[in-house]
Amino acid sequence: MEPIITRFPPSPTGHLHIGGARTALFNWLLARHFGGRFVLRIEDTDAARSTDEMTEGILEGMRWLGLDWDEGPYYQSQRTALYQEHIERLLAEDKAYYCQCTPDEVEAMREQARARGDKPKYDGRCREKNLGPGPDRVVRFKAPLGGSTSYMDAVRGANAVDNSELDDFIIRRADGSPTYQLAVVVDDASMGITHILRGDDHMSNTPKQVLLYEALGYPLPVFGHVPMILGPDKKKLSKRHGAASVLEYRDQGYLPEAVVNYLARLGWSHGDQEIFEVEELIQLFTPDNLGKSACVFDTEKLEWVNAQHIKHRRPAELVQALNTALAEDNLPQGAAEYLEQIIPLLQPRAKTMREMADMAAVFVIDDDALPRDPGLVEKFITDEAKAHLHALASRFEALQDFSQSGLESVVREYLEETDLKFKALAQPIRVALTGRKASPGLFEMMEVLGKDRVLRRFQAVAA
């Protein structure tokens, strides 16, 4: 079996969005599953809209997701000579021709065809004029006038288009630049691409590209067209549905492996399994399980998937992500050993690392700088509560075993002596330690904070 070579060819005219990231992921998984190669190509021929900043953003997004590439990045802007060579070859072989029709004339042809009820397209009037190069002349491909163009789609099965539906499409513009159809075929063929998974919005391009492959004498790759991603309103996913780029999900505190997991499930399945590690996806992924129906992007589902990945990570694996999220929120970062004690208390509750950072704030903020909700202080830090906190503080200070079990034992004894219920102490302790209404378990939290910090926080509210 020849090695499978896939590719991802983003255009640096915008960010790496969810749809593009999923396309990259499917091609990456296919290459990794079969031990093949994954090529990255930057389609930057639109000089007016392509920017270095967008290119770097795409590369950064790919790196964050862990989608490493084996070749590239190649840049179309550096391959112009190769495209021109192929165009000249098609001209020499009478498989393409010069056309002098203006855009207005071509639009008039289309309008006349619409009026007749025909397919609106270029009518081929320059096809046999044997024109040479000249000002404002384009080069058109000579599409077959009869028959059909067919290919086997790895997702949708056999596909055929009647050639009467196609026209002699442009392969070189009047300014001398190659069009997308020509450049992408030359690139994929010269790079040895064997499999192309892409959005089904490209299906109208595929017959034209098949014709170019055949005209140039290159073997056809395997095409597979995956359904589009829709927003909750069932319209094409766009910025109005949420984050504009993959990197925004990073900044919102999602784990890259969770985003990869969720994207893989948008159009691919393995039974009813929802949670996958990346290595598992590589092992299981084939185009056979790609679906044909459009997928709906669900932020709540993404949060759930992210929460599952957070819960099942070893604390050490989350230290860097937590420190990054703390920095994003202008909070102090913590030493790895300290954060590894904090993280297990927060994993069951955090849907994102930004949420975890918010919960972790009470552990990393200096005791004298800890903010407390004034309403909670007024409600729960009463004179009676202050007396209880003073009493507990003195017992905690004498405690040798400042562990969860040791702390529970002290509080239980105090409750028996005072004939109190735990709820009489729980919220005053919580407000003293965190300034908040909700927190991880009190005894686990006190063990992590340590004796000195717990006493300082008690004294700050009970003074």
C-alpha positions as a printed NumPy array, in Angstrom:
array([[  0.   ,   0.   ,   0.   ],
       [  1.359,   3.406,  -0.961],
       [  1.704,   5.863,   1.92 ],
       [ -1.311,   8.061,   2.551],
       [ -0.539,  11.759,   2.236],
       [ -3.128,  14.311,   3.346],
       [ -3.045,  18.08 ,   3.555],
       [ -4.581,  21.16 ,   5.114],
       [ -4.512,  24.308,   2.932],
       [ -5.799,  27.311,   4.929],
       [ -6.011,  30.792,   3.461],
       [ -4.402,  33.454,   5.715],
       [ -7.239,  35.9  ,   5.134],
       [ -8.786,  35.077,   8.521],
       [ -8.367,  33.146,  11.73 ],
       [ -8.273,  29.369,  12.109],
       [-11.961,  28.785,  12.79 ],
       [-13.725,  25.692,  14.095],
       [-14.652,  24.48 ,  10.607],
       [-11.09 ,  24.749,   9.32 ],
       [ -9.699,  23.159,  12.469],
       [-12.017,  20.177,  12.045],
       [-10.916,  19.772,   8.411],
       [ -7.286,  19.879,   9.515],
       [ -8.008,  17.362,  12.275],
       [ -9.709,  14.831,   9.985],
       [ -6.815,  14.957,   7.522],
       [ -4.26 ,  14.762,  10.336],
       [ -5.998,  11.779,  11.93 ],
       [ -6.216,   9.981,   8.59 ],
       [ -2.492,  10.433,   7.993],
       [ -1.569,   9.432,  11.538],
       [ -3.879,   6.382,  11.545],
       [ -2.226,   4.92 ,   8.463],
       [  1.301,   6.045,   9.297],
       [  1.257,   8.523,   6.416],
       [  2.236,  12.153,   6.043],
       [  0.395,  15.384,   6.735],
       [  1.233,  18.461,   4.654],
       [  0.514,  22.075,   5.593],
       [  0.099,  24.535,   2.734],
       [ -0.731,  28.23 ,   3.072],
       [ -2.902,  29.413,   0.179],
       [ -1.812,  33.057,   0.204],
       [ -2.356,  34.021,  -3.436],
       [ -4.883,  36.679,  -2.376],
       [ -2.15 ,  39.207,  -1.652],
       [ -4.589,  41.986,  -0.774],
       [ -6.22 ,  40.022,   2.058],
       [ -3.466,  37.638,   3.188],
       [ -1.387,  38.775,   6.165],
       [  1.607,  37.438,   8.054],
       [ -0.35 ,  37.941,  11.274],
       [ -3.126,  35.622,  10.113],
       [ -0.583,  33.074,   8.91 ],
       [  1.118,  33.022,  12.298],
       [ -2.279,  32.77 ,  14.012],
       [ -3.135,  29.704,  11.923],
       [  0.213,  28.074,  12.743],
       [ -0.22 ,  28.896,  16.435],
       [ -3.715,  27.39 ,  16.427],
       [ -2.43 ,  24.215,  14.769],
       [  0.382,  23.911,  17.299],
       [ -1.997,  24.463,  20.221],
       [ -4.277,  21.682,  18.979],
       [ -1.272,  19.401,  18.563],
       [ -1.752,  19.016,  14.808],
       [  1.885,  18.74 ,  13.819],
       [  2.783,  18.634,  10.139],
       [  5.391,  16.543,   8.339],
       [  5.944,  18.893,   5.408],
       [  5.581,  22.618,   4.971],
       [  4.305,  25.068,   5.497],
       [  4.429,  25.612,   1.759],
       [  3.266,  28.995,   0.428],
       [  1.384,  29.299,  -2.843],
       [  2.801,  32.786,  -3.349],
       [  6.221,  31.15 ,  -3.771],
       [  5.039,  28.617,  -6.38 ],
       [  3.855,  30.899,  -9.181],
       [  6.381,  29.587, -11.72 ],
       [  5.087,  26.039, -11.249],
       [  1.495,  27.128, -11.918],
       [  2.491,  29.067, -15.041],
       [  4.388,  26.052, -16.346],
       [  1.233,  23.916, -16.087],
       [ -0.956,  26.582, -17.7  ],
       [  1.451,  26.867, -20.616],
       [  1.395,  23.102, -20.976],
       [ -2.396,  23.046, -21.177],
       [ -2.296,  25.826, -23.776],
       [  0.289,  23.963, -25.844],
       [ -1.788,  20.781, -25.743],
       [ -4.96 ,  22.625, -26.83 ],
       [ -6.581,  21.879, -23.478],
       [ -6.886,  25.579, -22.673],
       [ -7.264,  28.802, -24.63 ],
       [ -7.074,  32.572, -24.387],
       [-10.334,  34.45 , -23.973],
       [-10.84 ,  38.166, -24.606],
       [-14.426,  38.418, -23.331],
       [-14.864,  41.109, -20.72 ],
       [-16.571,  40.413, -17.375],
       [-19.576,  42.447, -18.577],
       [-19.835,  40.354, -21.716],
       [-19.685,  37.133, -19.726],
       [-22.375,  38.377, -17.37 ],
       [-24.554,  39.237, -20.383],
       [-24.132,  35.644, -21.633],
       [-25.287,  34.361, -18.286],
       [-28.29 ,  36.652, -18.221],
       [-29.321,  35.474, -21.686],
       [-28.985,  31.851, -20.583],
       [-31.15 ,  32.515, -17.528],
       [-33.766,  34.133, -19.745],
       [-33.838,  30.962, -21.88 ],
       [-34.063,  28.799, -18.771],
       [-30.581,  27.408, -19.371],
       [-27.629,  27.051, -17.018],
       [-26.013,  30.517, -16.669],
       [-22.453,  30.067, -17.884],
       [-19.816,  31.232, -20.344],
       [-20.857,  30.264, -23.888],
       [-17.391,  29.348, -25.227],
       [-17.296,  31.966, -27.975],
       [-13.48 ,  32.281, -27.808],
       [-12.948,  28.525, -27.624],
       [-11.912,  28.066, -31.269],
       [-10.57 ,  31.534, -32.088],
       [ -6.952,  30.508, -31.527],
       [ -6.226,  33.767, -29.729],
       [ -2.789,  34.466, -28.34 ],
       [ -1.81 ,  36.39 , -25.23 ],
       [ -2.91 ,  39.982, -25.014],
       [ -4.021,  42.724, -22.638],
       [ -6.939,  41.768, -20.352],
       [ -7.095,  38.228, -21.737],
       [ -7.719,  35.29 , -19.423],
       [ -6.939,  31.627, -19.976],
       [ -9.85 ,  29.213, -19.867],
       [ -9.806,  25.436, -19.538],
       [-11.478,  23.502, -22.355],
       [-14.097,  21.494, -20.537],
       [-15.624,  18.466, -22.318],
       [-18.768,  19.351, -24.241],
       [-20.462,  16.005, -23.609],
       [-20.502,  13.089, -21.209],
       [-20.097,  13.323, -17.466],
       [-17.36 ,  13.672, -14.883],
       [-17.425,  11.147, -12.055],
       [-15.446,  10.263,  -8.952],
       [-15.868,   8.121,  -5.857],
       [-16.438,  10.171,  -2.717],
       [-15.055,   8.555,   0.452],
       [-17.988,   9.944,   2.45 ],
       [-20.872,  10.157,  -0.01 ],
       [-20.108,   7.355,  -2.454],
       [-20.279,   7.563,  -6.245],
       [-20.722,  11.065,  -7.602],
       [-21.192,  12.23 , -11.193],
       [-21.879,  15.584, -12.85 ],
       [-23.122,  16.057, -16.404],
       [-20.487,  18.077, -18.262],
       [-23.218,  20.277, -19.71 ],
       [-23.458,  21.741, -16.196],
       [-19.864,  22.973, -16.411],
       [-18.375,  25.78 , -18.434],
       [-14.889,  26.638, -19.661],
       [-13.687,  27.987, -16.336],
       [-10.817,  30.434, -15.956],
       [ -7.433,  29.019, -14.889],
       [ -5.406,  32.243, -15.313],
       [ -6.771,  35.699, -14.625],
       [ -6.162,  38.755, -16.756],
       [ -3.476,  39.923, -14.317],
       [ -1.558,  36.678, -14.923],
       [ -2.36 ,  35.052, -11.572],
       [ -3.59 ,  31.441, -11.44 ],
       [ -7.057,  30.708, -10.109],
       [ -7.802,  28.484,  -7.128],
       [ -8.903,  25.554,  -9.301],
       [ -5.597,  25.368, -11.163],
       [ -3.309,  26.102,  -8.212],
       [ -4.889,  23.568,  -5.881],
       [ -4.66 ,  20.746,  -8.421],
       [ -1.033,  21.522,  -9.288],
       [ -0.16 ,  21.726,  -5.585],
       [ -1.936,  18.535,  -4.581],
       [ -0.538,  16.593,  -7.522],
       [  3.041,  17.834,  -7.125],
       [  2.946,  17.196,  -3.364],
       [  1.704,  13.656,  -3.88 ],
       [ -1.533,  14.183,  -1.957],
       [ -3.471,  10.906,  -1.979],
       [ -6.519,  11.786,   0.141],
       [ -8.446,  15.041,   0.456],
       [-11.051,  15.449,   3.19 ],
       [-12.802,  18.828,   3.047],
       [-16.115,  20.559,   3.585],
       [-19.012,  19.769,   1.272],
       [-19.039,  23.411,   0.186],
       [-16.197,  22.285,  -2.123],
       [-18.318,  19.713,  -3.935],
       [-19.008,  22.096,  -6.816],
       [-15.23 ,  22.489,  -7.292],
       [-14.442,  18.788,  -7.42 ],
       [-15.639,  17.97 , -10.982],
       [-13.553,  20.852, -12.36 ],
       [-10.535,  19.643, -10.442],
       [-11.08 ,  16.064, -11.621],
       [-11.011,  17.36 , -15.208],
       [ -7.765,  19.212, -14.556],
       [ -6.168,  16.112, -13.021],
       [ -7.125,  14.124, -16.101],
       [ -5.954,  16.819, -18.526],
       [ -2.591,  17.065, -16.777],
       [ -2.203,  13.296, -16.579],
       [ -2.052,  13.113, -12.774],
       [ -3.641,  10.293, -10.736],
       [ -6.809,  11.289,  -8.899],
       [ -6.641,  11.534,  -5.126],
       [ -9.448,  10.138,  -2.985],
       [-11.933,  12.933,  -2.29 ],
       [-14.178,  12.959,   0.753],
       [-16.647,  15.742,   1.504],
       [-17.788,  16.191,   5.078],
       [-20.938,  18.095,   6.056],
       [-20.822,  21.678,   7.192],
       [-20.929,  22.725,  10.839],
       [-24.061,  24.66 ,  11.737],
       [-24.845,  26.98 ,  14.61 ],
       [-27.696,  26.246,  17.046],
       [-30.027,  28.127,  14.655],
       [-29.153,  25.551,  11.958],
       [-27.396,  28.19 ,   9.854],
       [-23.743,  28.008,   8.778],
       [-21.476,  28.468,  11.784],
       [-20.142,  32.005,  11.998],
       [-18.788,  34.548,  14.462],
       [-22.269,  35.354,  15.697],
       [-22.49 ,  31.852,  17.18 ],
       [-19.535,  32.311,  19.523],
       [-15.764,  32.375,  19.431],
       [-14.228,  33.593,  16.199],
       [-11.112,  31.439,  16.251],
       [ -9.638,  28.312,  17.778],
       [ -7.276,  30.444,  19.858],
       [-10.244,  32.102,  21.534],
       [-11.197,  28.714,  22.945],
       [ -7.664,  28.431,  24.299],
       [ -8.034,  31.849,  25.931],
       [-11.407,  30.837,  27.385],
       [ -9.752,  27.962,  29.219],
       [-10.494,  24.938,  27.059],
       [ -7.953,  22.133,  26.92 ],
       [ -6.629,  21.413,  23.418],
       [ -7.283,  17.687,  23.76 ],
       [-10.904,  18.438,  24.687],
       [-11.364,  20.686,  21.642],
       [ -9.823,  17.963,  19.45 ],
       [-12.165,  15.406,  21.025],
       [-15.215,  17.582,  20.396],
       [-14.243,  18.46 ,  16.831],
       [-13.672,  14.793,  15.995],
       [-17.207,  14.006,  17.13 ],
       [-18.629,  16.713,  14.846],
       [-19.209,  14.407,  11.903],
       [-17.363,  11.262,  13.004],
       [-18.385,   8.567,  15.439],
       [-17.277,   5.345,  17.055],
       [-20.395,   3.76 ,  18.463],
       [-21.823,   5.846,  21.291],
       [-18.456,   6.805,  22.766],
       [-18.119,  10.511,  23.475],
       [-14.796,  10.949,  25.269],
       [-11.581,  10.136,  23.43 ],
       [ -7.929,  10.694,  24.091],
       [ -5.939,  11.816,  21.044],
       [ -4.098,   8.501,  20.759],
       [ -7.447,   6.734,  20.77 ],
       [ -8.7  ,   8.918,  17.927],
       [ -5.592,   8.122,  15.898],
       [ -6.119,   4.413,  16.469],
       [ -9.826,   4.444,  15.576],
       [-10.215,   7.091,  12.861],
       [-11.095,   6.102,   9.303],
       [-13.33 ,   7.893,   6.77 ],
       [-15.804,   4.992,   6.996],
       [-17.409,   6.501,  10.087],
       [-17.722,  10.036,   8.745],
       [-21.338,  11.143,   8.574],
       [-23.262,  12.748,   5.738],
       [-25.538,  14.985,   7.817],
       [-24.734,  18.51 ,   8.944],
       [-23.537,  18.868,  12.542],
       [-24.646,  21.461,  15.076],
       [-21.998,  23.194,  17.164],
       [-23.12 ,  23.077,  20.794],
       [-21.11 ,  25.147,  23.28 ],
       [-22.706,  23.37 ,  26.238],
       [-21.595,  20.006,  24.849],
       [-18.077,  21.366,  24.317],
       [-18.047,  22.523,  27.952],
       [-19.164,  19.073,  29.085],
       [-16.435,  17.376,  27.04 ],
       [-13.879,  19.829,  28.443],
       [-15.068,  19.144,  31.991],
       [-14.614,  15.399,  31.46 ],
       [-11.044,  15.918,  30.28 ],
       [-10.316,  18.184,  33.241],
       [-11.68 ,  15.589,  35.679],
       [ -9.587,  12.759,  34.286],
       [ -6.25 ,  14.563,  34.034],
       [ -3.519,  14.027,  36.576],
       [ -3.085,  17.267,  38.555],
       [  0.471,  17.649,  37.261],
       [ -0.884,  17.706,  33.699],
       [ -3.048,  20.739,  34.511],
       [ -0.498,  22.883,  36.337],
       [  0.7  ,  24.789,  33.29 ],
       [ -2.848,  25.339,  31.988],
       [ -3.954,  26.594,  35.399],
       [ -1.032,  29.003,  35.707],
       [ -1.791,  30.291,  32.208],
       [ -5.431,  30.851,  33.161],
       [ -4.419,  32.563,  36.416],
       [ -2.173,  34.907,  34.441],
       [ -5.034,  35.639,  32.014],
       [ -7.084,  36.773,  35.02 ],
       [ -4.203,  38.838,  36.452],
       [ -3.942,  36.496,  39.442],
       [ -0.707,  35.291,  41.055],
       [  0.676,  32.061,  39.641],
       [  1.496,  29.172,  41.933],
       [  4.363,  26.761,  42.374],
       [  3.754,  23.382,  40.738],
       [  3.748,  21.428,  44.023],
       [  1.221,  23.799,  45.577],
       [ -1.084,  23.785,  42.551],
       [ -0.99 ,  19.987,  42.464],
       [ -2.579,  20.058,  45.921],
       [ -5.228,  22.587,  44.865],
       [ -6.271,  21.078,  41.531],
       [ -7.924,  17.884,  42.895],
       [-10.262,  20.057,  44.97 ],
       [-11.373,  21.948,  41.856],
       [-11.448,  19.258,  39.143],
       [-14.973,  17.995,  39.937],
       [-16.413,  21.518,  39.638],
       [-14.557,  23.255,  36.793],
       [-15.86 ,  23.193,  33.216],
       [-12.932,  25.269,  31.905],
       [ -9.494,  26.216,  33.156],
       [-10.673,  29.823,  33.473],
       [-13.358,  28.585,  35.871],
       [-10.705,  26.626,  37.738],
       [ -8.531,  29.741,  37.913],
       [-11.422,  31.684,  39.41 ],
       [-11.916,  28.978,  42.048],
       [ -8.168,  28.765,  42.65 ],
       [ -7.936,  32.505,  43.29 ],
       [ -8.688,  32.039,  47.003],
       [ -5.615,  29.794,  47.287],
       [ -3.121,  32.026,  45.477],
       [ -4.178,  35.515,  46.595],
       [ -2.304,  36.836,  49.642],
       [ -4.296,  36.498,  52.849],
       [ -4.381,  40.239,  53.49 ],
       [ -5.546,  40.929,  49.919],
       [ -8.365,  38.379,  49.839],
       [-11.607,  40.084,  48.728],
       [-14.755,  39.153,  50.643],
       [-18.324,  39.745,  49.535],
       [-19.603,  42.493,  51.886],
       [-23.11 ,  41.039,  51.83 ],
       [-21.85 ,  37.618,  52.922],
       [-19.7  ,  39.159,  55.656],
       [-22.672,  41.094,  57.004],
       [-24.928,  38.04 ,  56.874],
       [-22.642,  35.35 ,  58.256],
       [-19.883,  37.036,  60.275],
       [-22.081,  37.96 ,  63.229],
       [-20.786,  38.538,  66.741],
       [-21.774,  34.977,  67.621],
       [-19.942,  33.643,  64.532],
       [-16.83 ,  35.659,  65.434],
       [-16.805,  34.039,  68.865],
       [-16.974,  30.59 ,  67.294],
       [-14.159,  31.463,  64.85 ],
       [-11.989,  32.706,  67.756],
       [-12.606,  29.486,  69.624],
       [-11.833,  27.331,  66.627],
       [ -8.714,  29.357,  65.827],
       [ -7.255,  28.665,  69.241],
       [ -7.926,  24.937,  68.844],
       [ -6.493,  24.889,  65.321],
       [ -3.365,  26.664,  66.551],
       [ -2.742,  23.878,  69.052],
       [ -3.47 ,  21.147,  66.526],
       [ -0.44 ,  19.03 ,  65.624],
       [ -2.171,  17.073,  62.854],
       [ -3.385,  19.871,  60.55 ],
       [ -4.914,  17.403,  58.091],
       [ -8.445,  16.928,  56.863],
       [ -9.145,  14.225,  59.427],
       [ -7.484,  16.183,  62.252],
       [ -9.488,  19.305,  61.419],
       [-12.748,  17.369,  61.179],
       [-12.071,  15.852,  64.583],
       [-11.537,  19.261,  66.196],
       [-14.7  ,  20.74 ,  64.671],
       [-16.774,  17.666,  65.589],
       [-15.642,  17.944,  69.216],
       [-16.474,  21.651,  69.241],
       [-19.947,  20.993,  67.835],
       [-20.622,  18.368,  70.537],
       [-19.461,  20.732,  73.277],
       [-21.561,  23.664,  72.034],
       [-24.55 ,  21.585,  70.889],
       [-24.358,  23.261,  67.463],
       [-25.144,  21.922,  64.011],
       [-22.364,  22.115,  61.414],
       [-24.365,  24.541,  59.275],
       [-23.977,  27.129,  62.052],
       [-20.229,  27.099,  61.42 ],
       [-19.948,  26.173,  57.754],
       [-20.763,  29.506,  56.13 ],
       [-18.819,  31.66 ,  58.622],
       [-15.763,  29.431,  58.049],
       [-16.264,  29.564,  54.272],
       [-16.612,  33.358,  54.207],
       [-13.548,  33.718,  56.442],
       [-11.452,  31.468,  54.201],
       [-12.72 ,  32.465,  50.747],
       [-15.011,  35.481,  50.999],
       [-17.447,  33.512,  48.832],
       [-20.686,  31.586,  49.16 ],
       [-19.384,  28.4  ,  47.537],
       [-16.048,  26.619,  47.724],
       [-14.442,  23.184,  47.768],
       [-14.796,  21.117,  50.946],
       [-13.786,  23.171,  53.966],
       [-11.481,  20.647,  55.607],
       [ -9.698,  19.734,  52.381],
       [ -9.285,  23.451,  51.671],
       [ -7.877,  24.213,  55.134],
       [ -5.36 ,  21.374,  54.844],
       [ -4.067,  22.811,  51.565],
       [ -3.976,  26.405,  52.845],
       [ -2.085,  25.333,  55.934],
       [ -2.344,  26.397,  59.563],
       [ -0.79 ,  29.856,  59.354],
       [ -2.947,  31.021,  56.452],
       [ -6.153,  29.627,  57.971],
       [ -5.456,  31.431,  61.257],
       [ -4.681,  34.696,  59.482],
       [ -7.971,  34.516,  57.558],
       [ -9.974,  33.713,  60.674],
       [ -8.365,  36.626,  62.514],
       [ -9.06 ,  38.998,  59.595],
       [-12.846,  38.614,  59.999],
       [-13.105,  37.809,  63.725],
       [-11.081,  40.746,  64.971]])
